[in-house]
Amino acid sequence: MKLVKTISAFVLLGVITTSCGEKKQTESTDMTDSTAVAMDSTVVVETSNIVEVASGNADFSTLVAAVKAAGLVETLSGEGPFTVFAPNNAAFDKLPAGTVDGLLKPESVDKLKAVLTYHVVSGKFDAATVIDAINKNNGKYTVTTVQGGTIVLSLKDGNVMLTDANGGTATVVLADVAASNGVIHAIDTVVMPK
């Protein structure tokens, strides 16, 4: 009888020990999971705005310098949303010699603002939305820029094309660069307002 009581006591002790161990392991796992969830949500919240995204890409260094010279950093860092047709460095290089330097001078700030805001449209228009609008409007879709002028969007060989007020054209070479306050589409030529 003593043997049965002793075995029963060991079995009961084993069950209690195992149960406690499982409970601690479950609590530990739960804490790890909630930490991972908290870390994931922090990453989602941290998104760069249009100016920060452009500043982080060396191919937009001329554009970023121009945005700073024009005093548009705060505007383009604002809530938006904005769609920016952003000329890359090669686009600025296509301009006649001295044009960029002339635009960056303090006395040219109004002209520089006009050129830069001509590349910005209010609202967020990803590539699929732009292409859909072009297709639904007989192959051409006109957008009004923040500057007040218009740009005609069209398709050529599967690429989105911009035609400015002077008949100049640019091609979207990189679409849908996401930002917290809109989207950037890189273009290969600077478009100009009238």
C-alpha positions in Angstrom: 0.0 0.0 0.0 2.9 2.3 0.9 4.3 1.6 -2.5 1.1 2.6 -4.3 0.9 5.9 -2.3 4.6 6.6 -3.1 4.1 6.0 -6.8 0.9 8.1 -6.8 2.8 10.9 -5.1 5.6 10.8 -7.7 3.1 10.8 -10.6 1.2 13.7 -9.1 4.5 15.6 -8.5 5.4 14.9 -12.2 2.1 16.2 -13.5 2.4 19.4 -11.4 6.0 20.0 -12.6 5.1 19.4 -16.2 2.1 21.6 -16.1 4.1 24.5 -14.6 6.8 24.1 -17.2 4.3 24.2 -20.0 2.6 27.3 -18.6 6.0 29.2 -18.4 6.8 28.2 -21.9 3.4 29.4 -23.2 3.8 32.7 -21.4 7.3 33.1 -22.8 6.1 32.4 -26.3 3.2 34.9 -25.9 5.6 37.6 -24.9 7.8 36.9 -27.9 4.8 37.1 -30.3 3.5 40.4 -28.9 7.0 41.9 -29.1 7.2 40.8 -32.8 3.8 42.3 -33.5 4.8 45.6 -31.9 8.0 45.7 -33.9 6.2 45.0 -37.1 3.7 47.8 -36.6 6.5 50.3 -35.8 8.1 49.5 -39.2 4.8 50.1 -41.0 4.4 53.5 -39.4 7.9 54.7 -40.4 7.5 55.7 -44.1 9.5 58.5 -45.8 7.8 61.4 -47.5 8.5 62.5 -51.1 11.4 64.8 -50.2 13.0 62.1 -48.0 12.6 59.4 -50.6 14.1 61.7 -53.3 17.0 62.7 -50.9 17.8 59.0 -50.4 18.3 58.4 -54.1 21.5 59.8 -55.7 19.7 60.0 -59.1 17.5 62.8 -57.8 20.3 65.0 -56.3 19.8 67.9 -58.8 16.0 67.8 -58.1 16.6 67.8 -54.4 19.0 70.8 -54.6 16.4 72.6 -56.7 13.6 71.8 -54.2 15.7 73.2 -51.4 16.7 76.3 -53.4 13.0 77.0 -54.2 11.9 76.6 -50.6 9.6 73.8 -51.4 10.9 71.2 -48.9 8.1 71.9 -46.4 5.4 71.9 -49.1 6.5 68.6 -50.6 7.0 67.1 -47.1 3.4 68.0 -46.2 0.4 65.8 -46.0 -0.4 65.7 -49.7 -1.1 63.4 -51.3 1.0 64.4 -54.3 2.1 62.7 -57.6 5.5 64.0 -58.6 6.8 63.5 -62.1 10.4 63.8 -60.9 13.2 64.6 -63.4 16.3 62.5 -62.8 19.8 63.9 -63.0 20.1 62.9 -66.6 16.9 65.0 -67.4 18.5 68.1 -65.9 21.7 67.4 -67.9 19.7 67.6 -71.1 18.9 71.3 -70.4 21.0 73.9 -72.2 24.3 74.7 -70.5 23.8 77.1 -67.6 20.0 76.6 -67.2 20.2 74.7 -63.9 22.8 77.1 -62.5 20.6 80.1 -63.6 17.5 78.6 -62.0 19.3 77.9 -58.7 20.2 81.6 -58.3 18.2 83.5 -55.6 16.8 86.0 -58.1 15.3 83.1 -60.1 13.4 81.5 -57.2 9.9 82.3 -58.7 10.8 80.8 -62.0 12.3 77.7 -60.3 9.2 77.3 -58.2 7.0 77.4 -61.3 9.1 74.8 -63.1 9.2 72.5 -60.1 5.5 72.8 -59.2 4.7 72.1 -62.9 6.0 68.5 -62.2 3.5 68.0 -59.3 -0.1 67.0 -59.4 -2.5 67.0 -56.4 -3.6 63.5 -55.5 -2.0 60.1 -55.6 -1.9 58.5 -59.1 -0.1 55.2 -59.4 0.9 53.9 -62.8 -2.2 51.6 -63.1 -4.5 54.6 -62.4 -2.6 56.8 -65.0 -2.7 54.1 -67.7 -6.4 53.4 -67.0 -7.2 57.2 -67.3 -5.3 57.4 -70.6 -7.1 54.4 -72.0 -10.5 55.6 -70.9 -9.9 59.0 -72.6 -9.1 58.0 -76.1 -5.3 57.7 -75.5 -4.7 61.1 -73.8 -5.4 62.3 -70.3 -4.8 65.9 -69.3 -3.8 66.7 -65.7 -3.6 70.1 -64.0 -0.4 70.7 -62.1 0.1 72.5 -58.8 1.7 75.3 -60.8 -1.7 75.7 -62.7 -0.6 74.6 -66.1 -1.6 71.3 -67.8 0.4 68.2 -68.9 -1.0 65.7 -71.4 -0.4 62.1 -70.5 -0.3 59.4 -73.2 1.2 56.0 -74.0 3.9 55.2 -76.5 5.4 51.7 -76.9 3.9 50.8 -73.4 5.5 53.8 -71.7 3.7 56.8 -70.1 4.6 60.0 -71.9 4.2 63.6 -70.8 3.7 66.4 -73.2 4.2 69.9 -71.7 2.6 73.2 -72.6 5.4 73.9 -75.2 5.1 70.5 -77.0 8.1 69.0 -75.2 7.9 65.4 -74.1 9.2 63.2 -71.3 9.0 59.5 -70.7 8.4 57.9 -67.3 11.4 55.7 -66.7 10.6 54.5 -63.2 7.0 54.3 -61.9 5.4 54.0 -58.5 8.2 55.0 -56.1 6.1 55.0 -52.9 6.2 57.8 -50.3 4.0 58.4 -47.2 2.4 61.5 -48.8 2.1 60.3 -52.4 4.0 58.7 -55.3 7.0 59.5 -57.5 7.4 58.7 -61.2 10.9 59.4 -62.5 11.0 61.1 -65.9 13.9 61.4 -68.4 13.3 65.1 -69.4 12.4 68.3 -67.6 9.0 69.5 -68.7 8.4 73.2 -68.9 5.4 75.4 -68.3 4.5 78.3 -70.7 
